[in-house]
Amino acid sequence: CIEPQVAEMFPSLGGDENGGGGLPITLDDEVAPLPEYVYRNNRAKDATAQCTLVALSYKDFGYKMLPSWIGPFQKELCGAADSRRKDRVEVIKLSIQEGTVLRLLKSVIKTGFKKEIPDHDHERTLLYFGNDQKFKDSLRVHNTLTGYVFLLDGIGRVRWAGSGKATDHELRTLIEAAKELTPVSSSADTAGAGGDFGRRGKGSRGGLSAQRQHRRRQ
């Protein structure tokens, strides 16, 4: 993992301060400001109470790469395989639609996503219609043809990053990083931790340069 003292916060997306374009929304039309939406259930703001995998894409080609990360991640951490962490780990998909034409087709695109994605994942699927160059520069996601994943700790700091189609080695390091961010001995497993999560319970991209290494595959 990227060490907490040098990890950067996941950047904001959209809004007046970033050139307009509104804010991300869920498939249920809930406004989802970033990075706050990621730790919305962590009322205690405990960095070890949860972790979130943000899966980002701009185009369909990149969107189709994301299951190579999400499937194994969820199988290992969000199901019966790790019952101690399954309520402390979340996956959020973020689809960015750039350009005036796509903005005009907002309702059509949103309807398409709603048909494809199960109802219980609507709140975990975010759409953003607009061009936010500052966001791109911050995460170095200039190649809009690929998919990206960012592992965030309980307060929204980027602790691991990857791009493209996942390799077995990358999946192992990603899952290890997620486990490191949600230690089972943490106070987050007790009722006193606060927040919903707290109450319920290529090559490696770790290290100080992890937030930049995904550029190699662009």
C-alpha positions in Angstrom: 0.0 0.0 0.0 0.9 3.6 -0.4 1.9 4.8 3.1 -0.8 6.9 4.7 1.5 9.9 5.3 2.1 10.4 1.6 -1.2 9.1 0.2 -3.4 11.6 -1.6 -7.1 12.1 -1.2 -9.2 10.9 -4.1 -10.0 14.1 -6.0 -13.4 15.8 -6.3 -15.2 15.5 -9.6 -17.3 18.1 -11.3 -19.0 21.1 -9.6 -18.4 24.7 -10.2 -14.8 24.6 -8.9 -13.9 22.1 -11.6 -15.5 23.8 -14.6 -19.1 22.9 -14.1 -20.8 19.8 -15.4 -22.7 19.1 -12.2 -21.7 16.3 -9.8 -21.7 12.5 -10.1 -25.1 10.8 -9.6 -26.2 7.3 -8.7 -28.5 5.3 -10.9 -31.2 6.3 -8.5 -30.5 10.0 -9.1 -28.9 10.6 -5.8 -26.2 13.3 -5.9 -22.8 11.6 -5.0 -20.1 14.2 -4.4 -16.6 12.7 -4.4 -14.7 11.7 -2.4 -17.3 12.1 0.4 -19.7 9.6 -1.1 -17.1 6.9 -0.8 -17.0 7.1 3.0 -20.6 8.1 3.5 -21.2 5.1 5.9 -18.0 5.7 8.0 -19.4 8.2 10.4 -16.5 7.7 12.8 -14.0 8.6 10.0 -11.8 5.7 11.0 -9.3 5.0 8.3 -9.4 1.2 9.0 -13.2 0.9 9.3 -13.6 0.2 5.6 -11.9 0.3 2.2 -13.4 1.0 -1.2 -12.4 -0.1 -4.7 -13.4 2.7 -7.2 -13.5 1.2 -10.7 -13.3 4.0 -13.2 -14.0 4.0 -17.0 -14.6 6.6 -19.7 -15.5 4.4 -22.7 -17.0 1.0 -23.2 -13.7 -0.6 -24.0 -12.3 0.3 -20.6 -15.6 -0.5 -18.8 -15.3 -4.1 -20.1 -11.9 -4.4 -18.4 -13.3 -3.7 -14.9 -14.8 -7.1 -14.2 -11.3 -8.6 -14.3 -10.7 -6.6 -11.1 -14.1 -6.5 -9.5 -15.1 -10.2 -9.8 -12.1 -11.7 -7.9 -12.0 -8.7 -5.5 -15.6 -9.2 -4.5 -15.3 -13.0 -4.4 -12.4 -12.8 -2.0 -13.5 -9.9 0.2 -17.2 -9.2 -0.2 -18.7 -12.7 0.3 -18.6 -15.8 2.5 -14.8 -16.2 1.8 -14.1 -13.4 4.3 -17.1 -12.9 6.5 -15.2 -10.6 8.8 -14.6 -8.0 6.1 -17.5 -8.4 3.7 -19.5 -5.5 5.3 -16.4 -3.3 5.4 -15.4 -3.5 1.8 -17.3 -1.9 -1.1 -17.0 -1.6 -4.8 -18.1 1.6 -6.6 -18.2 1.9 -10.4 -17.7 5.4 -11.8 -18.5 5.9 -15.4 -17.5 9.3 -16.9 -19.3 10.4 -20.1 -17.4 13.3 -21.8 -18.7 15.6 -24.5 -21.8 17.6 -25.2 -23.5 14.8 -27.2 -23.3 12.3 -24.4 -24.6 14.9 -22.0 -27.6 15.4 -24.2 -28.2 11.6 -24.1 -27.9 11.5 -20.3 -31.4 9.9 -19.8 -30.8 7.3 -22.5 -27.4 6.3 -21.1 -28.7 6.1 -17.5 -31.6 3.9 -18.6 -29.2 1.6 -20.3 -27.1 1.3 -17.1 -30.2 0.6 -15.0 -31.2 -2.2 -17.2 -27.8 -3.8 -17.1 -27.0 -3.4 -13.4 -29.0 -5.1 -10.5 -31.1 -2.8 -8.3 -29.0 -3.5 -5.3 -25.9 -2.0 -7.0 -27.6 1.2 -8.3 -26.3 3.1 -5.3 -22.8 1.9 -6.0 -22.8 2.9 -9.7 -22.0 6.5 -10.4 -22.4 8.5 -13.6 -20.7 11.8 -14.4 -21.5 13.8 -17.5 -18.9 16.4 -18.2 -15.2 17.2 -18.8 -13.1 17.6 -15.7 -9.4 18.0 -16.7 -8.3 18.7 -13.1 -9.7 15.3 -12.1 -7.8 13.6 -15.0 -4.6 15.3 -14.2 -4.8 14.5 -10.5 -5.3 10.7 -11.1 -3.3 10.7 -14.3 -6.1 9.0 -16.2 -5.6 10.6 -19.6 -6.0 7.4 -21.6 -9.7 7.2 -21.8 -9.7 3.9 -23.6 -8.6 1.8 -20.6 -10.1 1.1 -17.2 -8.7 2.1 -13.8 -9.1 0.9 -10.3 -8.2 2.9 -7.1 -8.3 1.4 -3.6 -9.3 3.9 -1.0 -9.1 3.7 2.7 -11.8 4.7 5.2 -11.2 8.4 4.8 -10.9 8.5 1.0 -7.1 8.4 0.5 -5.8 6.5 -2.5 -3.7 3.6 -1.2 -3.3 1.4 -4.3 -3.9 1.9 -8.1 -4.0 -0.2 -11.2 -5.2 0.0 -14.8 -6.0 -2.1 -17.8 -7.0 -5.8 -17.5 -5.9 -7.3 -14.2 -3.2 -9.9 -13.9 -3.1 -12.6 -11.3 -0.2 -10.9 -9.6 -2.0 -7.6 -9.5 -5.1 -9.2 -8.1 -3.0 -10.7 -5.3 -1.4 -7.5 -4.3 -4.7 -5.6 -4.5 -6.5 -8.1 -2.2 -3.5 -8.1 0.2 -3.7 -4.3 0.2 -7.4 -4.3 1.0 -6.9 -6.8 3.9 -4.1 -4.6 5.2 -6.4 -1.6 5.2 -9.2 -3.5 7.1 -7.4 -5.3 9.8 -9.7 -7.8 11.6 -8.3 -6.8 15.0 -9.2 -3.1 14.4 -11.7 -1.4 16.6 -13.8 -1.2 13.4 -15.0 -4.7 14.3 -16.6 -3.4 17.5 -19.8 -1.6 18.0 -18.0 1.4 19.3 -16.3 2.2 16.1 -19.2 4.2 14.7 -20.7 4.3 11.3 -22.4 1.5 9.4 -19.2 -0.2 8.4 -17.9 0.0 12.0 -21.0 -1.4 13.5 -21.1 -4.4 11.2 -18.2 -5.5 11.7 2.0 -5.0 -14.8 3.5 -5.7 -11.4 2.6 -4.6 -7.9 1.4 -1.0 -7.6 2.0 -0.8 -3.9 4.6 1.6 -2.4 5.1 5.3 -2.7 4.8 5.4 -6.5 1.7 3.3 -6.8 -0.5 6.2 -7.8 1.6 6.8 -10.9 2.6 3.3 -12.0 -0.7 2.7 -13.8 0.4 5.1 -16.5 2.8 2.5 -17.8 -0.2 0.6 -19.3 -1.8 3.6 -20.9 
